[in-house]
Amino acid sequence: MTTNRFQSFVDFVLRFRWAIAILLGGLTLAGAASTALNLRINNSVSIWFLEDNADYQSYLSFQQERGSDEVIIAMIAREEVYGTETVTLLQKLHERTDTLPDVTATFSLANARYPVYSNRKLYYRPVYQNGRTPEQLDRLLEELPNMKKQLVDVDAGQVFFYVQLNPTDQIEDRRNEIVAAVRSVFTEVIPDAVVSGQPILNEAFNASIYEESNFFAVATIIVILLLLLFLLPHWHYVPIALIAIAVPVSILVGTMTGLGYSLNLISMLIPTILMVYSVSDAVHVINIFHKESGLHPTLTRREQIALALQKSWKPCWYTTLTTIVGYLALYLSPLPAFKVMGIFTFAGMLLAFFLVYVICTIGFSLIRPEGQGLRLPKIKVDRIAQRINYWTSHRAGTILVAAATLFVVGLLSLTRLEVNTDSLHLLGEGSAKQELFAIEEVLGGNARFQISISRTDGGTFLEESELDKLATLQARLDSLEQLSTPVSIINFREFLKKRTTQLSVFSQVRLPEVIENQKEDANAFFSLFADDFSEVSVAVNVKELETKQLELLLGDIESAFRSTFPEDHYELKVHGFLALFAQLNQFILQTQFRSFGLAFLVAFGILVYFIGNWKISLLALLPNLLPLSLTILIMALLGIDLEAANAMLAPIMLGVAMDDTIHLMNKFQFYRAAGADTTSAMDEALSYTGGALLSTTIALVCGFLVVGFSGVVSVSTFGLLCAFTVLTALLADVIVLPALMKWGVK
């Protein structure tokens, strides 16, 4: 932009400054109101899978047809697990929960049934009957051991109660209300019940996100206030910077919530990230204005503002471009959470960049700061720059060899980096984890896999030989450590074999006649076969596992299936939230390759356009890859996995790393154009921009350190890695880049 255009911009803003101020104030209040009214927290499965994802749709279809795995589990301590008082208590729970909206079935000792064969028909009788002694109950359930384990634990004195909810897509928008209603029943009837299950964990994730969002908001504001006192030349500028930060954040978050988008594990970082980047731009513009107004006291205030905007525009605009490219690249991710993060952070940073200039223009016209004001001790940047200039001039070879070595070691460390998401790292510490562990210790699992085998040759599982294969598979599944209490039609077949000699019916085609009333009389909690008997299922409990462990477990299930059923005529499907969650590893890798690839190409294109020279652009790009390589090295050394939260780190940090490069290269080109040689131009550029580079880095590092104090392990790790990457990016730009330029550009 030319000087005249900046002057015209300033004239326009100042002419309508009160109208603009009122408009921005109204938009800010509207954004705050929208956030207060529409803010929702959603960390359910839908944030990780696109609507057209075949596996996600298959999962939803399975829930509709065969039963939802949205199951709440309550573990209740009782001295007499088979006593009348216990059953009465369970019956009261059934009466209260069965009438709740979105509850499809409940299951406990009070309504469990077992099969009885009589007169060539199969009937179902209640496990608990008046007059049946505890000893008789225990003997009966011993004949159905897997059912018994899910109903009672005699040794631990525990009984279990299950509440099955509607399918995931039907309850996502009101899961918190449903879970709260179920919890209130347990609180009123059995206050000391231990409650867990996927719906409970999901709401615990949401609660963690809400708490983290509030923590980030308060902590970031405090940190920003301290930063402004440290980085700004006068405290009169603090209100301008705070307004320039608050307005775009309020407008963006209000727009997000107004459009129906929820905060989740990823998008909750948007306000903090936006505030941090707004601080960087505001500090840069304010410092330049203060410096230029001091150097040109005879200019009018409008001219001083226009001059400050002109001098700050180019580097700030290009650094904004390289930064938003990293976020926009996330839109290529197959994960909806990353897409939302990418597009709204992209829009928010563009909005923040524009509003910083508008708000600073209005603010500069209203204040008259004199002197230095309140300011914390200043770091002596000039002395540091002189020392660095000496090193990069006299130790360039050593610096470049060391940088190249670290870069190669970092790249080699990539082979040691594992892709793995631990769902428990997405959950803050608290009662939800404790109750989860308590139930898993007794029950052997918290979630459910439905392992389905279907015939593809048109046959059914009515023959005895087919049921024998299913029994073999179930035995192999039972031997897998991560699975517990497999239940299928085999459990009832074996039970009936012990109780009757007339089970030849199971090898005859009239089996459908025998069990056709199963769906009507049996508890709906288990769906063990299709109506036409072309598919059978084994329901198993599974613990909360890392995605890496889930992948291995699914592989073991596949191996057990292949060793039991011929490959040509049978198909295996494993349904359940955790089976779907295991696919995150594949999506994380896709995010890394797609997003980083796009960010790299576009950012390099911007750098070439900005510098105007291919060779210098390439040399300027290389130091920006070093921070990413060092981050990989740190992750490998500390055993940090590439997971859902930090999968977006590479494309984002590439754009951030280039910010300092653009500031430095902008001044380098200025001094080169003035006739200085490479060494002198680079030394002068570092001396001039050192304060701005340090200010930007301090703001970003402090902002990401706020995220690093998160109580959610995954979010904390992401914040700390970002802070480390930003810090190493500064070192690469002020040490490696000058050494490389002095070595490679004559």
VEXTI-316242 format. One line per 4 residues: their letters; for each residue x, y, z of C-alpha. Coordinates in steps of 0.001 Angstrom, whole numbers. Example, Ala and Ser with C-alpha at 12.3 -4.5 7.8 and 13.67 -1.06 7.14 Angstrom:
2
AS) 12300 -4500 7800 | 13670 -1060 7140
This chain:
746
MTTN) 0 0 0 | 1240 3505 -799 | 1569 6371 1681 | -1521 8034 195
RFQS) -3585 4892 756 | -2530 4685 4385 | -3366 8346 4830 | -6765 7770 3203
FVDF) -7366 4777 5472 | -6504 6821 8570 | -8669 9718 7411 | -11634 7421 6822
VLRF) -11313 5658 10194 | -10904 8899 12121 | -13785 10589 10302 | -16155 7831 11385
RWAI) -14323 6722 14510 | -17281 7053 16864 | -19605 5223 14495 | -16985 2492 14068
AILL) -16467 2342 17833 | -20193 1941 18423 | -20428 -712 15705 | -17508 -2708 17109
GGLT) -18892 -2336 20627 | -22267 -3636 19466 | -20679 -6576 17640 | -18568 -7387 20690
LAGA) -21596 -7380 22978 | -23580 -9421 20452 | -20745 -11936 20271 | -20599 -12199 24050
ASTA) -24374 -12649 24230 | -24311 -15317 21505 | -21564 -17160 23354 | -23471 -17021 26640
LNLR) -26718 -18240 25062 | -25463 -20760 22505 | -22230 -22150 23915 | -22264 -25934 23826
INNS) -19545 -28440 24584 | -19355 -31501 22349 | -16542 -34011 22414 | -18533 -36922 21010
VSIW) -17551 -39257 18209 | -18995 -36945 15534 | -16144 -34414 15940 | -13689 -37044 14708
FLED) -15571 -38420 11692 | -17118 -36807 8648 | -20785 -37515 7977 | -19974 -39424 4779
NADY) -17376 -41653 6437 | -18432 -45231 5636 | -17279 -46680 8965 | -19035 -43959 10930
QSYL) -22267 -44541 9012 | -21902 -48294 9524 | -21495 -47690 13248 | -24678 -45588 13371
SFQQ) -26593 -48159 11305 | -25472 -50917 13633 | -26721 -48974 16632 | -30101 -48513 14982
ERGS) -30477 -52170 14019 | -28765 -54109 16805 | -28635 -51849 19833 | -26711 -48831 21002
DEVI) -23407 -49096 22855 | -24231 -45832 24627 | -24463 -47670 27947 | -24228 -46246 31469
IAMI) -22940 -48679 34103 | -23587 -48375 37823 | -21715 -50483 40377 | -23560 -50743 43682
AREE) -22032 -52094 46878 | -24347 -54470 48777 | -23677 -56775 51691 | -26165 -59340 50345
VYGT) -26010 -59209 46549 | -28842 -61738 46193 | -30966 -60369 49034 | -34541 -59187 48653
ETVT) -33582 -55644 49626 | -31004 -55559 46843 | -33484 -56712 44210 | -36109 -54265 45505
LLQK) -33565 -51485 45151 | -32756 -52572 41588 | -36448 -52755 40727 | -36863 -49191 41960
LHER) -34029 -48149 39663 | -35734 -49899 36748 | -39003 -48110 37453 | -37280 -44728 37561
TDTL) -34899 -45119 34613 | -37188 -46998 32214 | -39450 -43960 31980 | -36662 -41510 31180
PDVT) -36477 -40096 27639 | -33926 -41739 25312 | -33541 -44827 27508 | -34105 -47934 25381
ATFS) -33344 -50718 27871 | -32111 -51430 31383 | -30484 -54588 32672 | -29699 -55965 36105
LANA) -30236 -58970 38356 | -33814 -57783 38864 | -34878 -58273 35213 | -32306 -60731 33815
RYPV) -33751 -63882 32258 | -32478 -67312 31372 | -33748 -69767 28713 | -35901 -72803 29488
YSNR) -36760 -75404 26837 | -40187 -77044 27082 | -42639 -78540 24604 | -40337 -77803 21684
KLYY) -40343 -74120 22572 | -37864 -71836 24235 | -39103 -69711 27111 | -37386 -67115 29246
RPVY) -37742 -67074 32998 | -36615 -64391 35483 | -33329 -65179 37177 | -34665 -63772 40433
QNGR) -37907 -65325 41708 | -39596 -65132 45060 | -38757 -68180 47077 | -35451 -68809 45330
TPEQ) -32705 -68766 47936 | -29399 -66909 47447 | -27656 -70277 47159 | -30046 -71357 44383
LDRL) -29539 -68048 42609 | -25783 -68426 42781 | -25916 -71997 41440 | -28169 -70899 38573
LEEL) -25863 -68050 37579 | -22806 -70303 37861 | -24236 -72125 34853 | -24182 -68771 32993
PNMK) -20806 -67504 34252 | -20382 -64642 31790 | -23837 -63321 32536 | -23165 -63689 36247
KQLV) -19991 -61619 36050 | -21935 -58806 34436 | -24686 -58932 37054 | -22938 -59517 40375
DVDA) -19548 -59866 41994 | -20133 -61955 45083 | -16577 -61660 46382 | -16502 -57864 46083
GQVF) -20110 -57459 47216 | -21149 -55534 44098 | -24179 -55620 41811 | -24346 -53917 38421
FYVQ) -27069 -51911 36749 | -26998 -50964 33059 | -28846 -48186 31243 | -28825 -48352 27444
LNPT) -29498 -45062 25626 | -30645 -44290 22102 | -28045 -44343 19278 | -25296 -41730 19304
DQIE) -26650 -39473 16568 | -30015 -39220 18350 | -28636 -38081 21712 | -25557 -35975 20837
DRRN) -27295 -32623 21164 | -28807 -33389 24552 | -26516 -36052 26003 | -25701 -33837 28984
EIVA) -29396 -33588 29905 | -29904 -37342 29491 | -26844 -38237 31545 | -27807 -35704 34216
AVRS) -31293 -37260 34459 | -29877 -40778 34848 | -27311 -39574 37368 | -30017 -37839 39408
VFTE) -31883 -41140 39717 | -28797 -42885 41057 | -28084 -39964 43387 | -31590 -40105 44836
VIPD) -31890 -43897 45090 | -28267 -44980 45686 | -26046 -41974 46433 | -22862 -44044 46794
AVVS) -23199 -45846 43442 | -20095 -45802 41223 | -21207 -44709 37740 | -19295 -44868 34454
GQPI) -19740 -45875 30802 | -19192 -44110 27479 | -21934 -41464 27956 | -20542 -40615 31402
LNEA) -16984 -40362 30053 | -18154 -38196 27181 | -19763 -35752 29577 | -16629 -35838 31718
FNAS) -14641 -34884 28599 | -17070 -32027 28036 | -16796 -30883 31647 | -13006 -30917 31348
IYEE) -13200 -28815 28189 | -15514 -26289 29848 | -13253 -25982 32877 | -10170 -25731 30675
SNFF) -11790 -23040 28525 | -12551 -20944 31597 | -9042 -21488 32923 | -7479 -20523 29598
AVAT) -9605 -17371 29386 | -8676 -16119 32855 | -5017 -17193 32711 | -4507 -15785 29218
IIVI) -5961 -12404 30198 | -3645 -12219 33226 | -615 -13241 31170 | -1495 -10790 28397
LLLL) -1873 -7932 30868 | 1580 -8631 32279 | 3014 -8957 28786 | 1570 -5624 27741
LFLL) 3123 -3875 30733 | 6421 -5491 29806 | 6304 -5021 26042 | 4536 -1677 25579
PHWH) 6378 1653 25929 | 3616 3279 28001 | 712 2020 30096 | -1654 4327 28163
YVPI) -1393 1870 25291 | -2655 -1059 27384 | -6402 -341 26893 | -5872 -83 23116
ALIA) -4153 -3460 23010 | -6751 -5101 25269 | -9611 -3822 23117 | -7800 -4961 19950
IAVP) -7579 -8418 21501 | -11072 -8668 23019 | -13119 -7470 20037 | -12097 -10101 17418
VSIL) -12218 -12926 19985 | -15743 -12007 21083 | -16981 -11592 17498 | -15422 -14869 16320
VGTM) -16554 -17043 19237 | -20005 -15468 19077 | -20188 -16265 15368 | -19068 -19851 15974
TGLG) -21634 -20512 18655 | -24342 -18640 16752 | -23798 -20891 13744 | -24249 -23956 15945
YSLN) -20616 -24996 16322 | -19587 -26407 19674 | -16367 -26176 21611 | -14401 -29403 21728
LISM) -10945 -30621 22633 | -9481 -28841 19594 | -11629 -25749 19075 | -11406 -24690 22726
LIPT) -7876 -23510 21899 | -9119 -20958 19339 | -9779 -18043 21762 | -6388 -18420 23457
ILMV) -4521 -18713 20161 | -6367 -15713 18717 | -5625 -13576 21771 | -1928 -14457 21646
YSVS) -1553 -13602 17970 | -3545 -10382 18410 | -1116 -9371 21151 | 1811 -9859 18773
DAVH) 320 -7612 16079 | -892 -4993 18543 | 2484 -4778 20288 | 4292 -4476 16956
VINI) 2037 -1679 15674 | 2039 202 18999 | 5821 68 19383 | 6355 1348 15845
FHKE) 3858 4169 16389 | 5511 5184 19641 | 8961 5129 18030 | 7901 7025 14898
SGLH) 5906 9660 16797 | 9000 10297 18896 | 11242 10551 15831 | 8818 12836 13977
PTLT) 7282 15157 16586 | 6509 17835 13994 | 4137 15592 12051 | 417 15777 12762
RREQ) -1132 12924 14703 | -2810 11632 11522 | 505 11628 9702 | 2233 9835 12577
IALA) -478 7162 12584 | -278 6715 8817 | 3518 6418 9005 | 3321 3787 11748
LQKS) 739 1766 9843 | 2806 1935 6673 | 6009 746 8363 | 4288 -2126 10178
WKPC) 1925 -3242 7423 | 4182 -5316 5184 | 5904 -7518 7786 | 2715 -7925 9833
WYTT) 648 -8795 6768 | 3078 -11408 5494 | 3594 -12951 8913 | -183 -13147 9256
LTTI) -383 -14847 5873 | 2241 -17482 6691 | 604 -18128 10057 | -2953 -18477 8790
VGYL) -1759 -20806 6032 | -796 -23313 8716 | -4286 -23166 10189 | -6110 -23125 6875
ALYL) -4153 -26226 5872 | -5984 -28065 8668 | -9101 -27842 6525 | -7627 -30683 4447
SPLP) -7733 -32955 7496 | -10247 -35826 7421 | -11133 -34941 11024 | -14080 -32514 11418
AFKV) -12595 -31079 14630 | -9475 -30002 12737 | -11498 -28607 9846 | -13464 -26382 12221
MGIF) -10258 -25373 14003 | -8611 -24495 10701 | -11372 -22446 9100 | -12362 -20442 12193
TFAG) -8791 -19712 13282 | -8047 -18633 9716 | -11053 -16299 9709 | -10348 -15083 13227
MLLA) -6741 -14157 12522 | -7682 -12238 9394 | -10354 -10405 11381 | -7922 -9733 14229
FFLV) -5267 -8390 11858 | -7688 -5923 10285 | -9235 -4847 13603 | -5825 -4273 15199
YVIC) -5177 -1565 12615 | -8645 -46 12947 | -8646 -30 16758 | -5053 1188 17017
TIGF) -5847 4033 14626 | -8770 5146 16784 | -6815 4627 19999 | -3754 6539 18820
SLIR) -5945 9520 18018 | -7299 9653 21568 | -4174 9365 23732 | -1176 11593 24383
PEGQ) 1367 9467 26271 | 4563 11128 27400 | 7735 9489 28677 | 8131 5803 29325
GLRL) 5309 5290 31804 | 5054 2125 33908 | 7294 -544 32464 | 9081 -3623 33745
PKIK) 12878 -3890 33368 | 13871 -4035 29733 | 15987 -6804 28259 | 19093 -5332 26631
VDRI) 18337 -6559 23139 | 21109 -4501 21518 | 23851 -6272 23452 | 22352 -9670 22681
AQRI) 22102 -8762 18973 | 25740 -7640 18910 | 26882 -10919 20433 | 24786 -12944 17992
NYWT) 26087 -10911 15055 | 29633 -11704 16140 | 28907 -15436 16402 | 27137 -15644 13053
SHRA) 29990 -13787 11345 | 32923 -15623 12941 | 31393 -19005 13766 | 29064 -19484 10773
GTIL) 30571 -22846 9824 | 30252 -24249 13333 | 26677 -23000 13642 | 25633 -24512 10318
VAAA) 27276 -27874 11029 | 25591 -28049 14434 | 22227 -27040 12940 | 22539 -29592 10110
TLFV) 23441 -32327 12607 | 20456 -31566 14814 | 18196 -31406 11767 | 19297 -34837 10526
VGLL) 19043 -36382 13998 | 15544 -34932 14317 | 14467 -36374 10980 | 15888 -39772 11917
SLTR) 13910 -39586 15165 | 10768 -39551 13054 | 11113 -43332 12731 | 10809 -43636 16524
LEVN) 7689 -41505 16706 | 4522 -43506 17284 | 999 -42525 16291 | -1170 -43189 19299
TDSL) -4010 -41460 21183 | -4764 -42354 24773 | -8394 -41468 25438 | -7634 -41052 29136
HLLG) -5179 -38281 28234 | -8159 -36364 26871 | -9817 -36455 30290 | -8843 -34314 33257
EGSA) -8136 -35826 36647 | -11154 -36327 38845 | -13951 -38636 39914 | -14727 -39770 36343
KQEL) -11340 -41479 36033 | -11529 -42969 39503 | -14978 -44437 38910 | -13901 -45750 35508
FAIE) -10926 -47573 37020 | -13064 -48946 39860 | -15609 -50461 37475 | -12989 -51804 35063
EVLG) -11158 -53515 37925 | -14258 -55483 38912 | -16099 -55828 35612 | -13100 -56158 33297
GNAR) -14305 -53457 30921 | -16205 -50237 30547 | -17153 -50225 26857 | -18627 -52870 24576
FQIS) -17518 -54491 21348 | -20101 -56263 19244 | -18182 -58775 17136 | -20459 -59814 14278
ISRT) -19930 -62691 11830 | -22158 -62877 8778 | -22437 -65494 6038 | -21867 -64192 2507
DGGT) -22930 -67383 722 | -26643 -67126 1568 | -26458 -69680 4368 | -27426 -69353 8041
FLEE) -25947 -70258 11412 | -28658 -72769 12260 | -26518 -75832 11700 | -24715 -77381 14640
SELD) -21390 -77127 12776 | -21822 -73376 12391 | -22563 -72962 16075 | -19480 -75044 16881
KLAT) -17362 -72610 14885 | -18905 -69734 16804 | -18101 -71516 20072 | -14475 -71915 18977
LQAR) -14239 -68238 18092 | -15780 -67220 21409 | -13248 -69337 23311 | -10417 -67646 21430
LDSL) -11861 -64229 22173 | -12148 -65158 25829 | -8404 -65828 25868 | -7571 -62266 24793
EQLS) -6445 -60295 27836 | -8111 -57018 26852 | -11557 -58622 26429 | -13826 -60033 29108
TPVS) -17149 -61832 29531 | -18001 -62670 25890 | -21708 -63407 25479 | -23403 -65011 22458
IINF) -26019 -67589 21675 | -23359 -70165 22569 | -23688 -69282 26245 | -27370 -70178 26161
REFL) -26779 -73288 24041 | -24260 -74629 26546 | -26592 -73754 29404 | -29461 -75634 27787
KKRT) -27286 -78622 26963 | -26585 -79030 30645 | -30257 -78782 31493 | -31936 -80874 28808
TQLS) -31273 -83835 26569 | -33609 -82590 23852 | -31164 -80169 22279 | -31089 -82061 19007
VFSQ) -33417 -79265 17959 | -30358 -77009 17629 | -29169 -79034 14661 | -32487 -78909 12879
VRLP) -33996 -76308 10598 | -36839 -75639 13023 | -34497 -73745 15326 | -36175 -70465 14261
EVIE) -39465 -71874 15565 | -37807 -72589 18891 | -36227 -69204 19466 | -38510 -66973 17403
NQKE) -39924 -65454 20589 | -36436 -64449 21803 | -36785 -60842 20705 | -40097 -60523 22426
DANA) -39274 -62223 25706 | -35524 -61857 26112 | -33929 -58735 27509 | -33253 -56274 24691
FFSL) -29827 -55436 26093 | -28146 -58080 23934 | -28785 -58553 20213 | -27048 -61808 19429
FADD) -28268 -62729 15947 | -30058 -61317 12918 | -33709 -62086 12251 | -32832 -64426 9378
FSEV) -29930 -66039 11287 | -27455 -65001 8586 | -25445 -63138 11217 | -24459 -63879 14792
SVAV) -22700 -61668 17310 | -20470 -61931 20353 | -20774 -59060 22846 | -17624 -58455 24898
NVKE) -16484 -55922 27439 | -13318 -53950 26692 | -11281 -51521 28755 | -10396 -47978 27734
LETK) -7319 -48517 25571 | -4913 -46408 23569 | -5509 -46407 19810 | -2249 -48321 19368
QLEL) -3520 -51043 21696 | -6913 -51000 19995 | -5288 -51573 16609 | -3421 -54590 18000
LLGD) -6594 -55895 19644 | -8588 -55582 16426 | -5785 -57433 14676 | -6007 -60230 17259
IESA) -9769 -60441 16770 | -9250 -60625 13001 | -6703 -63434 13464 | -9057 -65372 15729
FRST) -11809 -64998 13141 | -9630 -66083 10194 | -8394 -69139 12055 | -11980 -70207 12753
FPED) -14099 -69325 9727 | -13207 -69846 6043 | -12378 -66515 4468 | -14496 -66939 1351
HYEL) -17931 -67346 2914 | -17861 -65228 6076 | -17403 -61566 6922 | -16250 -60037 10196
KVHG) -17319 -56641 11544 | -16391 -55187 14913 | -18800 -52523 16086 | -18490 -50103 18971
FLAL) -17171 -46663 19756 | -13663 -47870 20609 | -13416 -49799 17334 | -14216 -46558 15541
FAQL) -11846 -44600 17788 | -8962 -46852 16707 | -9139 -45308 13224 | -7851 -42003 14587
NQFI) -4286 -43147 13937 | -4920 -43296 10201 | -6637 -39897 10189 | -3841 -38301 12224
LQTQ) -1278 -39401 9645 | -3463 -38068 6839 | -3728 -34755 8698 | 37 -34518 9016
FRSF) 788 -35291 5378 | -2009 -33248 3797 | -1931 -30225 6072 | 1838 -29954 6366
GLAF) 2277 -30467 2628 | -121 -27652 1782 | 1269 -25356 4487 | 4809 -25958 3250
LVAF) 4024 -25223 -398 | 1901 -22133 232 | 4221 -20702 2894 | 7225 -21161 617
GILV) 5312 -19488 -2213 | 4569 -16508 48 | 8224 -16342 1057 | 9370 -16347 -2597
YFIG) 6872 -13615 -3457 | 7895 -11566 -428 | 11652 -11880 -1006 | 11588 -12000 -4791
NWKI) 14605 -14308 -5079 | 14464 -18122 -5267 | 17907 -18771 -3807 | 17505 -16411 -861
SLLA) 13963 -17716 -275 | 15227 -21291 -118 | 17996 -20333 2300 | 15461 -18442 4413
LLPN) 13135 -21456 4428 | 15649 -24028 5673 | 16014 -22669 9245 | 12227 -22855 9608
LLPL) 12365 -26625 9281 | 14880 -26953 12125 | 12364 -26178 14944 | 10020 -28894 13652
SLTI) 12913 -31354 13473 | 13947 -30503 17035 | 10356 -30933 18210 | 10299 -34410 16652
LIMA) 13553 -35180 18462 | 12136 -34033 21798 | 8965 -36082 21268 | 11033 -39172 20475
LLGI) 13349 -38689 23474 | 10473 -38085 25906 | 8250 -40797 24445 | 5521 -38367 23390
DLEA) 3213 -39923 20810 | 1713 -38191 17811 | -1919 -38025 18886 | -5229 -36311 18261
ANAM) -4348 -33088 20083 | -863 -32520 18657 | -1537 -33807 15133 | -1981 -30203 13987
LAPI) 1341 -29048 15436 | 3513 -29325 12311 | 1479 -27192 9841 | 700 -24580 12504
MLGV) 4265 -24276 13754 | 5677 -24033 10235 | 3654 -20865 9701 | 4594 -19515 13134
AMDD) 8301 -20201 12553 | 8214 -18119 9376 | 6939 -15023 11201 | 10351 -14109 12593
TIHL) 11956 -14927 9244 | 9750 -12416 7441 | 10405 -9645 9984 | 14149 -10222 9710
MNKF) 14224 -10590 5924 | 12105 -7464 5493 | 14806 -5331 7111 | 17598 -7330 5446
QFYR) 16197 -6440 2038 | 15857 -2790 3079 | 19517 -2524 4032 | 20652 -4512 998
AAGA) 18719 -2128 -1245 | 20502 741 492 | 23859 -724 -617 | 24997 -2724 2407
DTTS) 26742 -6067 1936 | 25178 -9290 3211 | 26941 -9315 6579 | 26243 -5685 7382
AMDE) 22658 -5891 6151 | 21940 -8942 8270 | 23611 -7437 11339 | 21632 -4223 10995
ALSY) 18409 -6160 10370 | 18853 -8195 13540 | 19706 -5104 15584 | 16604 -3306 14298
TGGA) 14126 -6206 14576 | 15574 -7918 17655 | 13088 -6264 19993 | 10107 -7116 17790
LLST) 11237 -10724 17386 | 11728 -11098 21125 | 8374 -9476 21886 | 6535 -11759 19477
TIAL) 8268 -14841 20819 | 7586 -13925 24444 | 3905 -13393 23665 | 3564 -16685 21813
VCGF) 5587 -18727 24312 | 3638 -17348 27268 | 349 -17953 25470 | 1189 -21565 24698
LVVG) 2562 -22076 28213 | -904 -21172 29478 | -2180 -24093 27409 | 708 -26135 28816
FSGV) -730 -25767 32320 | -3887 -27588 31251 | -5087 -30419 33459 | -5776 -32482 30303
VSVS) -2577 -34326 29412 | -3040 -34141 25637 | -3792 -30413 25646 | -939 -29693 28064
TFGL) 1506 -31612 25873 | 358 -29695 22803 | 866 -26358 24556 | 4344 -27237 25828
LCAF) 5443 -28547 22423 | 4203 -25367 20745 | 6050 -23203 23279 | 9234 -25184 22664
TVLT) 8847 -24936 18897 | 8265 -21171 18999 | 11341 -20682 21179 | 13558 -22800 18924
ALLA) 12123 -20957 15909 | 13434 -17690 17350 | 16867 -19217 17915 | 16904 -20648 14387
DVIV) 15964 -17276 12899 | 18425 -15131 14835 | 21363 -17569 14792 | 21056 -20126 11992
LPAL) 19412 -17839 9406 | 22034 -15054 9663 | 24864 -17600 9549 | 23291 -19245 6508
MKWG) 22764 -15945 4713 | 26311 -14765 5422 | 27623 -18095 4140 | 25377 -18493 1088
VK) 24665 -14953 -180 | 27469 -12774 -1498
